[in-house]
Amino acid sequence: MNLKYYTLFIILSIQSCKPSFDEPQIVLDNYKIEDGFDLEMVASEPLLVAPVAMDFDSKGRIWVAEMTGFMSDIDGEGEEAPTGSIKILEDRDH
């Protein structure tokens, strides 16, 4: 009997989970785009967290530096921990 309740609890818990981020929205009215160019989102949360810098290499990949541990609280506790990362984003469809 307890197994049935436990299973029901797990199923209801999973169904009630929601992503912890809002779908990103871009307002193009604030950008001036030259003729022949397009502006589109290629990455957002949850793929990237706390991005601070990015660069393109000669292969068209985007290198993104993330600093997830920077200023996690007002005292700056844990900033010395090596929690930063670099992600390489690559479009393999083109």
mmCIF file as gemmi writes it, N, C-alpha and C atoms, coordinates in Angstrom:
data_model
loop_
_atom_site.group_PDB
_atom_site.id
_atom_site.type_symbol
_atom_site.label_atom_id
_atom_site.label_alt_id
_atom_site.label_comp_id
_atom_site.label_asym_id
_atom_site.label_entity_id
_atom_site.label_seq_id
_atom_site.pdbx_PDB_ins_code
_atom_site.Cartn_x
_atom_site.Cartn_y
_atom_site.Cartn_z
_atom_site.occupancy
_atom_site.B_iso_or_equiv
_atom_site.pdbx_formal_charge
_atom_site.auth_seq_id
_atom_site.auth_asym_id
_atom_site.pdbx_PDB_model_num
ATOM 1 N N . MET Axp A 1 ? 0.82 -1.194 0 1 0 ? 1 A 1
ATOM 2 C CA . MET Axp A 1 ? 0 0 0 1 0 ? 1 A 1
ATOM 3 C C . MET Axp A 1 ? 0.865 1.259 0 1 0 ? 1 A 1
ATOM 4 N N . ASN Axp A 2 ? 1.932 1.266 0.81 1 0 ? 2 A 1
ATOM 5 C CA . ASN Axp A 2 ? 2.818 2.425 0.859 1 0 ? 2 A 1
ATOM 6 C C . ASN Axp A 2 ? 3.503 2.664 -0.482 1 0 ? 2 A 1
ATOM 7 N N . LEU Axp A 3 ? 3.793 1.605 -1.207 1 0 ? 3 A 1
ATOM 8 C CA . LEU Axp A 3 ? 4.439 1.741 -2.511 1 0 ? 3 A 1
ATOM 9 C C . LEU Axp A 3 ? 3.532 2.48 -3.498 1 0 ? 3 A 1
ATOM 10 N N . LYS Axp A 4 ? 2.226 2.231 -3.431 1 0 ? 4 A 1
ATOM 11 C CA . LYS Axp A 4 ? 1.288 2.928 -4.314 1 0 ? 4 A 1
ATOM 12 C C . LYS Axp A 4 ? 1.29 4.427 -4.025 1 0 ? 4 A 1
ATOM 13 N N . TYR Axp A 5 ? 1.26 4.798 -2.747 1 0 ? 5 A 1
ATOM 14 C CA . TYR Axp A 5 ? 1.273 6.218 -2.386 1 0 ? 5 A 1
ATOM 15 C C . TYR Axp A 5 ? 2.593 6.877 -2.768 1 0 ? 5 A 1
ATOM 16 N N . TYR Axp A 6 ? 3.664 6.156 -2.56 1 0 ? 6 A 1
ATOM 17 C CA . TYR Axp A 6 ? 4.983 6.688 -2.917 1 0 ? 6 A 1
ATOM 18 C C . TYR Axp A 6 ? 5.073 6.919 -4.427 1 0 ? 6 A 1
ATOM 19 N N . THR Axp A 7 ? 4.61 5.954 -5.207 1 0 ? 7 A 1
ATOM 20 C CA . THR Axp A 7 ? 4.623 6.084 -6.665 1 0 ? 7 A 1
ATOM 21 C C . THR Axp A 7 ? 3.743 7.246 -7.116 1 0 ? 7 A 1
ATOM 22 N N . LEU Axp A 8 ? 2.557 7.374 -6.535 1 0 ? 8 A 1
ATOM 23 C CA . LEU Axp A 8 ? 1.668 8.485 -6.863 1 0 ? 8 A 1
ATOM 24 C C . LEU Axp A 8 ? 2.316 9.82 -6.51 1 0 ? 8 A 1
ATOM 25 N N . PHE Axp A 9 ? 2.967 9.886 -5.359 1 0 ? 9 A 1
ATOM 26 C CA . PHE Axp A 9 ? 3.652 11.109 -4.936 1 0 ? 9 A 1
ATOM 27 C C . PHE Axp A 9 ? 4.746 11.491 -5.931 1 0 ? 9 A 1
ATOM 28 N N . ILE Axp A 10 ? 5.531 10.527 -6.357 1 0 ? 10 A 1
ATOM 29 C CA . ILE Axp A 10 ? 6.613 10.787 -7.31 1 0 ? 10 A 1
ATOM 30 C C . ILE Axp A 10 ? 6.038 11.287 -8.637 1 0 ? 10 A 1
ATOM 31 N N . ILE Axp A 11 ? 4.999 10.647 -9.134 1 0 ? 11 A 1
ATOM 32 C CA . ILE Axp A 11 ? 4.4 11.058 -10.41 1 0 ? 11 A 1
ATOM 33 C C . ILE Axp A 11 ? 3.851 12.473 -10.32 1 0 ? 11 A 1
ATOM 34 N N . LEU Axp A 12 ? 3.134 12.785 -9.25 1 0 ? 12 A 1
ATOM 35 C CA . LEU Axp A 12 ? 2.586 14.13 -9.085 1 0 ? 12 A 1
ATOM 36 C C . LEU Axp A 12 ? 3.69 15.165 -8.914 1 0 ? 12 A 1
ATOM 37 N N . SER Axp A 13 ? 4.759 14.798 -8.232 1 0 ? 13 A 1
ATOM 38 C CA . SER Axp A 13 ? 5.88 15.722 -8.049 1 0 ? 13 A 1
ATOM 39 C C . SER Axp A 13 ? 6.55 16.046 -9.377 1 0 ? 13 A 1
ATOM 40 N N . ILE Axp A 14 ? 6.744 15.052 -10.191 1 0 ? 14 A 1
ATOM 41 C CA . ILE Axp A 14 ? 7.385 15.264 -11.491 1 0 ? 14 A 1
ATOM 42 C C . ILE Axp A 14 ? 6.498 16.119 -12.39 1 0 ? 14 A 1
ATOM 43 N N . GLN Axp A 15 ? 5.204 15.866 -12.387 1 0 ? 15 A 1
ATOM 44 C CA . GLN Axp A 15 ? 4.296 16.632 -13.236 1 0 ? 15 A 1
ATOM 45 C C . GLN Axp A 15 ? 4.199 18.086 -12.807 1 0 ? 15 A 1
ATOM 46 N N . SER Axp A 16 ? 4.381 18.349 -11.519 1 0 ? 16 A 1
ATOM 47 C CA . SER Axp A 16 ? 4.242 19.726 -11.037 1 0 ? 16 A 1
ATOM 48 C C . SER Axp A 16 ? 5.522 20.538 -11.197 1 0 ? 16 A 1
ATOM 49 N N . CYS Axp A 17 ? 6.604 19.906 -11.626 1 0 ? 17 A 1
ATOM 50 C CA . CYS Axp A 17 ? 7.868 20.628 -11.805 1 0 ? 17 A 1
ATOM 51 C C . CYS Axp A 17 ? 7.758 21.585 -12.986 1 0 ? 17 A 1
ATOM 52 N N . LYS Axp A 18 ? 8.272 22.769 -12.784 1 0 ? 18 A 1
ATOM 53 C CA . LYS Axp A 18 ? 8.306 23.771 -13.848 1 0 ? 18 A 1
ATOM 54 C C . LYS Axp A 18 ? 9.74 24.232 -14.006 1 0 ? 18 A 1
ATOM 55 N N . PRO Axp A 19 ? 10.117 24.664 -15.192 1 0 ? 19 A 1
ATOM 56 C CA . PRO Axp A 19 ? 11.468 25.202 -15.355 1 0 ? 19 A 1
ATOM 57 C C . PRO Axp A 19 ? 11.658 26.416 -14.457 1 0 ? 19 A 1
ATOM 58 N N . SER Axp A 20 ? 12.885 26.614 -13.999 1 0 ? 20 A 1
ATOM 59 C CA . SER Axp A 20 ? 13.168 27.728 -13.097 1 0 ? 20 A 1
ATOM 60 C C . SER Axp A 20 ? 13.542 28.995 -13.856 1 0 ? 20 A 1
ATOM 61 N N . PHE Axp A 21 ? 13.237 29.062 -15.129 1 0 ? 21 A 1
ATOM 62 C CA . PHE Axp A 21 ? 13.559 30.241 -15.921 1 0 ? 21 A 1
ATOM 63 C C . PHE Axp A 21 ? 12.387 30.558 -16.836 1 0 ? 21 A 1
ATOM 64 N N . ASP Axp A 22 ? 12.288 31.792 -17.209 1 0 ? 22 A 1
ATOM 65 C CA . ASP Axp A 22 ? 11.275 32.209 -18.167 1 0 ? 22 A 1
ATOM 66 C C . ASP Axp A 22 ? 11.839 32.064 -19.572 1 0 ? 22 A 1
ATOM 67 N N . GLU Axp A 23 ? 10.967 31.802 -20.498 1 0 ? 23 A 1
ATOM 68 C CA . GLU Axp A 23 ? 11.407 31.753 -21.889 1 0 ? 23 A 1
ATOM 69 C C . GLU Axp A 23 ? 11.977 33.112 -22.274 1 0 ? 23 A 1
ATOM 70 N N . PRO Axp A 24 ? 13.158 33.147 -22.856 1 0 ? 24 A 1
ATOM 71 C CA . PRO Axp A 24 ? 13.76 34.434 -23.226 1 0 ? 24 A 1
ATOM 72 C C . PRO Axp A 24 ? 12.954 35.126 -24.315 1 0 ? 24 A 1
ATOM 73 N N . GLN Axp A 25 ? 12.907 36.439 -24.205 1 0 ? 25 A 1
ATOM 74 C CA . GLN Axp A 25 ? 12.211 37.236 -25.204 1 0 ? 25 A 1
ATOM 75 C C . GLN Axp A 25 ? 13.143 38.33 -25.684 1 0 ? 25 A 1
ATOM 76 N N . ILE Axp A 26 ? 13.158 38.544 -26.981 1 0 ? 26 A 1
ATOM 77 C CA . ILE Axp A 26 ? 13.985 39.603 -27.559 1 0 ? 26 A 1
ATOM 78 C C . ILE Axp A 26 ? 13.056 40.648 -28.162 1 0 ? 26 A 1
ATOM 79 N N . VAL Axp A 27 ? 13.282 41.895 -27.803 1 0 ? 27 A 1
ATOM 80 C CA . VAL Axp A 27 ? 12.542 43.005 -28.393 1 0 ? 27 A 1
ATOM 81 C C . VAL Axp A 27 ? 13.462 43.644 -29.427 1 0 ? 27 A 1
ATOM 82 N N . LEU Axp A 28 ? 13.164 43.426 -30.689 1 0 ? 28 A 1
ATOM 83 C CA . LEU Axp A 28 ? 14.043 43.889 -31.759 1 0 ? 28 A 1
ATOM 84 C C . LEU Axp A 28 ? 13.951 45.388 -32.003 1 0 ? 28 A 1
ATOM 85 N N . ASP Axp A 29 ? 12.966 46.053 -31.415 1 0 ? 29 A 1
ATOM 86 C CA . ASP Axp A 29 ? 12.812 47.498 -31.616 1 0 ? 29 A 1
ATOM 87 C C . ASP Axp A 29 ? 14.012 48.285 -31.101 1 0 ? 29 A 1
ATOM 88 N N . ASN Axp A 30 ? 14.75 47.734 -30.157 1 0 ? 30 A 1
ATOM 89 C CA . ASN Axp A 30 ? 15.87 48.447 -29.547 1 0 ? 30 A 1
ATOM 90 C C . ASN Axp A 30 ? 17.182 48.274 -30.308 1 0 ? 30 A 1
ATOM 91 N N . TYR Axp A 31 ? 17.176 47.505 -31.383 1 0 ? 31 A 1
ATOM 92 C CA . TYR Axp A 31 ? 18.399 47.226 -32.13 1 0 ? 31 A 1
ATOM 93 C C . TYR Axp A 31 ? 18.315 47.825 -33.527 1 0 ? 31 A 1
ATOM 94 N N . LYS Axp A 32 ? 19.433 48.336 -34 1 0 ? 32 A 1
ATOM 95 C CA . LYS Axp A 32 ? 19.513 48.798 -35.383 1 0 ? 32 A 1
ATOM 96 C C . LYS Axp A 32 ? 20.287 47.736 -36.158 1 0 ? 32 A 1
ATOM 97 N N . ILE Axp A 33 ? 19.611 47.113 -37.101 1 0 ? 33 A 1
ATOM 98 C CA . ILE Axp A 33 ? 20.2 46.011 -37.856 1 0 ? 33 A 1
ATOM 99 C C . ILE Axp A 33 ? 20.379 46.454 -39.302 1 0 ? 33 A 1
ATOM 100 N N . GLU Axp A 34 ? 21.594 46.354 -39.793 1 0 ? 34 A 1
ATOM 101 C CA . GLU Axp A 34 ? 21.899 46.751 -41.167 1 0 ? 34 A 1
ATOM 102 C C . GLU Axp A 34 ? 21.228 45.798 -42.152 1 0 ? 34 A 1
ATOM 103 N N . ASP Axp A 35 ? 20.926 46.304 -43.324 1 0 ? 35 A 1
ATOM 104 C CA . ASP Axp A 35 ? 20.331 45.476 -44.372 1 0 ? 35 A 1
ATOM 105 C C . ASP Axp A 35 ? 21.237 44.285 -44.676 1 0 ? 35 A 1
ATOM 106 N N . GLY Axp A 36 ? 20.627 43.128 -44.862 1 0 ? 36 A 1
ATOM 107 C CA . GLY Axp A 36 ? 21.381 41.924 -45.174 1 0 ? 36 A 1
ATOM 108 C C . GLY Axp A 36 ? 21.785 41.119 -43.952 1 0 ? 36 A 1
ATOM 109 N N . PHE Axp A 37 ? 21.487 41.629 -42.748 1 0 ? 37 A 1
ATOM 110 C CA . PHE Axp A 37 ? 21.828 40.925 -41.518 1 0 ? 37 A 1
ATOM 111 C C . PHE Axp A 37 ? 20.554 40.56 -40.767 1 0 ? 37 A 1
ATOM 112 N N . ASP Axp A 38 ? 20.637 39.506 -39.959 1 0 ? 38 A 1
ATOM 113 C CA . ASP Axp A 38 ? 19.533 39.08 -39.103 1 0 ? 38 A 1
ATOM 114 C C . ASP Axp A 38 ? 20.024 38.999 -37.673 1 0 ? 38 A 1
ATOM 115 N N . LEU Axp A 39 ? 19.11 39.163 -36.748 1 0 ? 39 A 1
ATOM 116 C CA . LEU Axp A 39 ? 19.412 39.022 -35.329 1 0 ? 39 A 1
ATOM 117 C C . LEU Axp A 39 ? 18.54 37.908 -34.792 1 0 ? 39 A 1
ATOM 118 N N . GLU Axp A 40 ? 19.164 36.888 -34.208 1 0 ? 40 A 1
ATOM 119 C CA . GLU Axp A 40 ? 18.406 35.79 -33.633 1 0 ? 40 A 1
ATOM 120 C C . GLU Axp A 40 ? 19.116 35.261 -32.401 1 0 ? 40 A 1
ATOM 121 N N . MET Axp A 41 ? 18.342 34.708 -31.48 1 0 ? 41 A 1
ATOM 122 C CA . MET Axp A 41 ? 18.91 34.135 -30.268 1 0 ? 41 A 1
ATOM 123 C C . MET Axp A 41 ? 19.429 32.737 -30.577 1 0 ? 41 A 1
ATOM 124 N N . VAL Axp A 42 ? 20.651 32.459 -30.172 1 0 ? 42 A 1
ATOM 125 C CA . VAL Axp A 42 ? 21.232 31.138 -30.416 1 0 ? 42 A 1
ATOM 126 C C . VAL Axp A 42 ? 21.467 30.369 -29.127 1 0 ? 42 A 1
ATOM 127 N N . ALA Axp A 43 ? 21.442 31.044 -27.982 1 0 ? 43 A 1
ATOM 128 C CA . ALA Axp A 43 ? 21.643 30.361 -26.705 1 0 ? 43 A 1
ATOM 129 C C . ALA Axp A 43 ? 21.05 31.207 -25.589 1 0 ? 43 A 1
ATOM 130 N N . SER Axp A 44 ? 20.544 30.53 -24.568 1 0 ? 44 A 1
ATOM 131 C CA . SER Axp A 44 ? 19.988 31.209 -23.4 1 0 ? 44 A 1
ATOM 132 C C . SER Axp A 44 ? 19.978 30.225 -22.239 1 0 ? 44 A 1
ATOM 133 N N . GLU Axp A 45 ? 19.42 30.642 -21.107 1 0 ? 45 A 1
ATOM 134 C CA . GLU Axp A 45 ? 19.265 29.719 -19.996 1 0 ? 45 A 1
ATOM 135 C C . GLU Axp A 45 ? 18.319 28.606 -20.419 1 0 ? 45 A 1
ATOM 136 N N . PRO Axp A 46 ? 18.494 27.421 -19.996 1 0 ? 46 A 1
ATOM 137 C CA . PRO Axp A 46 ? 19.464 26.941 -19.021 1 0 ? 46 A 1
ATOM 138 C C . PRO Axp A 46 ? 20.792 26.498 -19.625 1 0 ? 46 A 1
ATOM 139 N N . LEU Axp A 47 ? 20.966 26.643 -20.944 1 0 ? 47 A 1
ATOM 140 C CA . LEU Axp A 47 ? 22.231 26.249 -21.572 1 0 ? 47 A 1
ATOM 141 C C . LEU Axp A 47 ? 23.392 27.075 -21.034 1 0 ? 47 A 1
ATOM 142 N N . LEU Axp A 48 ? 23.185 28.364 -20.854 1 0 ? 48 A 1
ATOM 143 C CA . LEU Axp A 48 ? 24.213 29.261 -20.326 1 0 ? 48 A 1
ATOM 144 C C . LEU Axp A 48 ? 23.753 29.832 -18.994 1 0 ? 48 A 1
ATOM 145 N N . VAL Axp A 49 ? 24.694 29.92 -18.046 1 0 ? 49 A 1
ATOM 146 C CA . VAL Axp A 49 ? 24.392 30.488 -16.735 1 0 ? 49 A 1
ATOM 147 C C . VAL Axp A 49 ? 25.469 31.504 -16.4 1 0 ? 49 A 1
ATOM 148 N N . ALA Axp A 50 ? 25.074 32.72 -16.109 1 0 ? 50 A 1
ATOM 149 C CA . ALA Axp A 50 ? 25.985 33.8 -15.709 1 0 ? 50 A 1
ATOM 150 C C . ALA Axp A 50 ? 27.095 34.044 -16.731 1 0 ? 50 A 1
ATOM 151 N N . PRO Axp A 51 ? 26.751 34.233 -18.011 1 0 ? 51 A 1
ATOM 152 C CA . PRO Axp A 51 ? 27.794 34.525 -19.003 1 0 ? 51 A 1
ATOM 153 C C . PRO Axp A 51 ? 28.366 35.92 -18.792 1 0 ? 51 A 1
ATOM 154 N N . VAL Axp A 52 ? 29.685 36.047 -18.931 1 0 ? 52 A 1
ATOM 155 C CA . VAL Axp A 52 ? 30.34 37.349 -18.744 1 0 ? 52 A 1
ATOM 156 C C . VAL Axp A 52 ? 31.124 37.788 -19.973 1 0 ? 52 A 1
ATOM 157 N N . ALA Axp A 53 ? 31.441 36.868 -20.874 1 0 ? 53 A 1
ATOM 158 C CA . ALA Axp A 53 ? 32.201 37.221 -22.078 1 0 ? 53 A 1
ATOM 159 C C . ALA Axp A 53 ? 31.986 36.141 -23.126 1 0 ? 53 A 1
ATOM 160 N N . MET Axp A 54 ? 32.135 36.543 -24.388 1 0 ? 54 A 1
ATOM 161 C CA . MET Axp A 54 ? 32.041 35.568 -25.471 1 0 ? 54 A 1
ATOM 162 C C . MET Axp A 54 ? 32.914 36.015 -26.631 1 0 ? 54 A 1
ATOM 163 N N . ASP Axp A 55 ? 33.28 35.044 -27.461 1 0 ? 55 A 1
ATOM 164 C CA . ASP Axp A 55 ? 34.103 35.334 -28.631 1 0 ? 55 A 1
ATOM 165 C C . ASP Axp A 55 ? 33.816 34.27 -29.684 1 0 ? 55 A 1
ATOM 166 N N . PHE Axp A 56 ? 34.025 34.627 -30.933 1 0 ? 56 A 1
ATOM 167 C CA . PHE Axp A 56 ? 33.873 33.696 -32.05 1 0 ? 56 A 1
ATOM 168 C C . PHE Axp A 56 ? 35.25 33.278 -32.531 1 0 ? 56 A 1
ATOM 169 N N . ASP Axp A 57 ? 35.411 31.991 -32.848 1 0 ? 57 A 1
ATOM 170 C CA . ASP Axp A 57 ? 36.68 31.55 -33.417 1 0 ? 57 A 1
ATOM 171 C C . ASP Axp A 57 ? 36.555 31.449 -34.935 1 0 ? 57 A 1
ATOM 172 N N . SER Axp A 58 ? 37.631 31.033 -35.591 1 0 ? 58 A 1
ATOM 173 C CA . SER Axp A 58 ? 37.656 30.987 -37.06 1 0 ? 58 A 1
ATOM 174 C C . SER Axp A 58 ? 36.722 29.924 -37.635 1 0 ? 58 A 1
ATOM 175 N N . LYS Axp A 59 ? 36.248 28.996 -36.795 1 0 ? 59 A 1
ATOM 176 C CA . LYS Axp A 59 ? 35.322 27.957 -37.244 1 0 ? 59 A 1
ATOM 177 C C . LYS Axp A 59 ? 33.864 28.356 -37.022 1 0 ? 59 A 1
ATOM 178 N N . GLY Axp A 60 ? 33.633 29.569 -36.509 1 0 ? 60 A 1
ATOM 179 C CA . GLY Axp A 60 ? 32.275 30.04 -36.278 1 0 ? 60 A 1
ATOM 180 C C . GLY Axp A 60 ? 31.679 29.604 -34.956 1 0 ? 60 A 1
ATOM 181 N N . ARG Axp A 61 ? 32.483 28.965 -34.119 1 0 ? 61 A 1
ATOM 182 C CA . ARG Axp A 61 ? 31.991 28.547 -32.813 1 0 ? 61 A 1
ATOM 183 C C . ARG Axp A 61 ? 31.991 29.741 -31.865 1 0 ? 61 A 1
ATOM 184 N N . ILE Axp A 62 ? 31.1 29.699 -30.882 1 0 ? 62 A 1
ATOM 185 C CA . ILE Axp A 62 ? 31.045 30.746 -29.864 1 0 ? 62 A 1
ATOM 186 C C . ILE Axp A 62 ? 31.623 30.177 -28.57 1 0 ? 62 A 1
ATOM 187 N N . TRP Axp A 63 ? 32.619 30.857 -28.025 1 0 ? 63 A 1
ATOM 188 C CA . TRP Axp A 63 ? 33.216 30.496 -26.751 1 0 ? 63 A 1
ATOM 189 C C . TRP Axp A 63 ? 32.629 31.436 -25.702 1 0 ? 63 A 1
ATOM 190 N N . VAL Axp A 64 ? 32.006 30.879 -24.661 1 0 ? 64 A 1
ATOM 191 C CA . VAL Axp A 64 ? 31.334 31.683 -23.642 1 0 ? 64 A 1
ATOM 192 C C . VAL Axp A 64 ? 31.956 31.4 -22.279 1 0 ? 64 A 1
ATOM 193 N N . ALA Axp A 65 ? 32.387 32.468 -21.601 1 0 ? 65 A 1
ATOM 194 C CA . ALA Axp A 65 ? 32.913 32.346 -20.236 1 0 ? 65 A 1
ATOM 195 C C . ALA Axp A 65 ? 31.77 32.576 -19.257 1 0 ? 65 A 1
ATOM 196 N N . GLU Axp A 66 ? 31.617 31.637 -18.311 1 0 ? 66 A 1
ATOM 197 C CA . GLU Axp A 66 ? 30.58 31.744 -17.286 1 0 ? 66 A 1
ATOM 198 C C . GLU Axp A 66 ? 31.233 31.904 -15.917 1 0 ? 66 A 1
ATOM 199 N N . MET Axp A 67 ? 30.661 32.76 -15.098 1 0 ? 67 A 1
ATOM 200 C CA . MET Axp A 67 ? 31.152 32.958 -13.724 1 0 ? 67 A 1
ATOM 201 C C . MET Axp A 67 ? 29.998 32.722 -12.757 1 0 ? 67 A 1
ATOM 202 N N . THR Axp A 68 ? 29.674 31.451 -12.536 1 0 ? 68 A 1
ATOM 203 C CA . THR Axp A 68 ? 28.519 31.115 -11.702 1 0 ? 68 A 1
ATOM 204 C C . THR Axp A 68 ? 28.733 31.438 -10.235 1 0 ? 68 A 1
ATOM 205 N N . GLY Axp A 69 ? 29.958 31.515 -9.782 1 0 ? 69 A 1
ATOM 206 C CA . GLY Axp A 69 ? 30.22 31.768 -8.372 1 0 ? 69 A 1
ATOM 207 C C . GLY Axp A 69 ? 30.446 33.222 -8.026 1 0 ? 69 A 1
ATOM 208 N N . PHE Axp A 70 ? 30.378 34.127 -8.992 1 0 ? 70 A 1
ATOM 209 C CA . PHE Axp A 70 ? 30.67 35.535 -8.732 1 0 ? 70 A 1
ATOM 210 C C . PHE Axp A 70 ? 29.518 36.197 -7.995 1 0 ? 70 A 1
ATOM 211 N N . MET Axp A 71 ? 29.826 36.823 -6.883 1 0 ? 71 A 1
ATOM 212 C CA . MET Axp A 71 ? 28.867 37.567 -6.058 1 0 ? 71 A 1
ATOM 213 C C . MET Axp A 71 ? 27.597 36.769 -5.771 1 0 ? 71 A 1
ATOM 214 N N . SER Axp A 72 ? 27.774 35.574 -5.233 1 0 ? 72 A 1
ATOM 215 C CA . SER Axp A 72 ? 26.602 34.773 -4.891 1 0 ? 72 A 1
ATOM 216 C C . SER Axp A 72 ? 25.861 35.341 -3.69 1 0 ? 72 A 1
ATOM 217 N N . ASP Axp A 73 ? 26.557 36.134 -2.878 1 0 ? 73 A 1
ATOM 218 C CA . ASP Axp A 73 ? 25.908 36.854 -1.783 1 0 ? 73 A 1
ATOM 219 C C . ASP Axp A 73 ? 26.628 38.181 -1.554 1 0 ? 73 A 1
ATOM 220 N N . ILE Axp A 74 ? 26.107 38.989 -0.665 1 0 ? 74 A 1
ATOM 221 C CA . ILE Axp A 74 ? 26.635 40.336 -0.449 1 0 ? 74 A 1
ATOM 222 C C . ILE Axp A 74 ? 28.065 40.321 0.103 1 0 ? 74 A 1
ATOM 223 N N . ASP Axp A 75 ? 28.432 39.253 0.791 1 0 ? 75 A 1
ATOM 224 C CA . ASP Axp A 75 ? 29.773 39.157 1.37 1 0 ? 75 A 1
ATOM 225 C C . ASP Axp A 75 ? 30.786 38.55 0.401 1 0 ? 75 A 1
ATOM 226 N N . GLY Axp A 76 ? 30.329 38.057 -0.726 1 0 ? 76 A 1
ATOM 227 C CA . GLY Axp A 76 ? 31.24 37.457 -1.695 1 0 ? 76 A 1
ATOM 228 C C . GLY Axp A 76 ? 31.779 36.11 -1.258 1 0 ? 76 A 1
ATOM 229 N N . GLU Axp A 77 ? 31.043 35.411 -0.404 1 0 ? 77 A 1
ATOM 230 C CA . GLU Axp A 77 ? 31.509 34.105 0.079 1 0 ? 77 A 1
ATOM 231 C C . GLU Axp A 77 ? 31.524 33.086 -1.057 1 0 ? 77 A 1
ATOM 232 N N . GLY Axp A 78 ? 32.563 32.298 -1.104 1 0 ? 78 A 1
ATOM 233 C CA . GLY Axp A 78 ? 32.691 31.237 -2.094 1 0 ? 78 A 1
ATOM 234 C C . GLY Axp A 78 ? 33.2 31.686 -3.445 1 0 ? 78 A 1
ATOM 235 N N . GLU Axp A 79 ? 33.585 32.952 -3.574 1 0 ? 79 A 1
ATOM 236 C CA . GLU Axp A 79 ? 34.061 33.43 -4.872 1 0 ? 79 A 1
ATOM 237 C C . GLU Axp A 79 ? 35.394 32.811 -5.275 1 0 ? 79 A 1
ATOM 238 N N . GLU Axp A 80 ? 36.147 32.321 -4.31 1 0 ? 80 A 1
ATOM 239 C CA . GLU Axp A 80 ? 37.452 31.729 -4.624 1 0 ? 80 A 1
ATOM 240 C C . GLU Axp A 80 ? 37.322 30.318 -5.183 1 0 ? 80 A 1
ATOM 241 N N . ALA Axp A 81 ? 36.16 29.707 -5.02 1 0 ? 81 A 1
ATOM 242 C CA . ALA Axp A 81 ? 35.959 28.34 -5.512 1 0 ? 81 A 1
ATOM 243 C C . ALA Axp A 81 ? 35.991 28.342 -7.045 1 0 ? 81 A 1
ATOM 244 N N . PRO Axp A 82 ? 36.628 27.34 -7.636 1 0 ? 82 A 1
ATOM 245 C CA . PRO Axp A 82 ? 36.74 27.289 -9.1 1 0 ? 82 A 1
ATOM 246 C C . PRO Axp A 82 ? 35.438 26.815 -9.76 1 0 ? 82 A 1
ATOM 247 N N . THR Axp A 83 ? 34.429 27.679 -9.766 1 0 ? 83 A 1
ATOM 248 C CA . THR Axp A 83 ? 33.131 27.289 -10.331 1 0 ? 83 A 1
ATOM 249 C C . THR Axp A 83 ? 32.902 27.851 -11.73 1 0 ? 83 A 1
ATOM 250 N N . GLY Axp A 84 ? 33.795 28.686 -12.213 1 0 ? 84 A 1
ATOM 251 C CA . GLY Axp A 84 ? 33.649 29.242 -13.56 1 0 ? 84 A 1
ATOM 252 C C . GLY Axp A 84 ? 33.866 28.171 -14.614 1 0 ? 84 A 1
ATOM 253 N N . SER Axp A 85 ? 33.382 28.449 -15.808 1 0 ? 85 A 1
ATOM 254 C CA . SER Axp A 85 ? 33.554 27.477 -16.888 1 0 ? 85 A 1
ATOM 255 C C . SER Axp A 85 ? 33.559 28.196 -18.232 1 0 ? 85 A 1
ATOM 256 N N . ILE Axp A 86 ? 33.999 27.479 -19.236 1 0 ? 86 A 1
ATOM 257 C CA . ILE Axp A 86 ? 33.953 27.965 -20.613 1 0 ? 86 A 1
ATOM 258 C C . ILE Axp A 86 ? 33.161 26.945 -21.418 1 0 ? 86 A 1
ATOM 259 N N . LYS Axp A 87 ? 32.146 27.422 -22.114 1 0 ? 87 A 1
ATOM 260 C CA . LYS Axp A 87 ? 31.35 26.546 -22.971 1 0 ? 87 A 1
ATOM 261 C C . LYS Axp A 87 ? 31.613 26.918 -24.423 1 0 ? 87 A 1
ATOM 262 N N . ILE Axp A 88 ? 31.691 25.9 -25.258 1 0 ? 88 A 1
ATOM 263 C CA . ILE Axp A 88 ? 31.893 26.103 -26.69 1 0 ? 88 A 1
ATOM 264 C C . ILE Axp A 88 ? 30.595 25.709 -27.389 1 0 ? 88 A 1
ATOM 265 N N . LEU Axp A 89 ? 29.983 26.677 -28.059 1 0 ? 89 A 1
ATOM 266 C CA . LEU Axp A 89 ? 28.725 26.436 -28.756 1 0 ? 89 A 1
ATOM 267 C C . LEU Axp A 89 ? 29.001 26.323 -30.25 1 0 ? 89 A 1
ATOM 268 N N . GLU Axp A 90 ? 28.468 25.272 -30.852 1 0 ? 90 A 1
ATOM 269 C CA . GLU Axp A 90 ? 28.749 25.011 -32.257 1 0 ? 90 A 1
ATOM 270 C C . GLU Axp A 90 ? 27.463 24.637 -32.981 1 0 ? 90 A 1
ATOM 271 N N . ASP Axp A 91 ? 27.225 25.234 -34.121 1 0 ? 91 A 1
ATOM 272 C CA . ASP Axp A 91 ? 26.073 24.914 -34.955 1 0 ? 91 A 1
ATOM 273 C C . ASP Axp A 91 ? 26.481 23.783 -35.89 1 0 ? 91 A 1
ATOM 274 N N . ARG Axp A 92 ? 25.969 22.604 -35.657 1 0 ? 92 A 1
ATOM 275 C CA . ARG Axp A 92 ? 26.353 21.446 -36.474 1 0 ? 92 A 1
ATOM 276 C C . ARG Axp A 92 ? 25.387 21.193 -37.626 1 0 ? 92 A 1
ATOM 277 N N . ASP Axp A 93 ? 24.357 22.042 -37.746 1 0 ? 93 A 1
ATOM 278 C CA . ASP Axp A 93 ? 23.399 21.884 -38.843 1 0 ? 93 A 1
ATOM 279 C C . ASP Axp A 93 ? 23.883 22.549 -40.125 1 0 ? 93 A 1
ATOM 280 N N . HIS Axp A 94 ? 24.851 23.446 -40.023 1 0 ? 94 A 1
ATOM 281 C CA . HIS Axp A 94 ? 25.299 24.202 -41.202 1 0 ? 94 A 1
ATOM 282 C C . HIS Axp A 94 ? 26.753 23.946 -41.494 1 0 ? 94 A 1
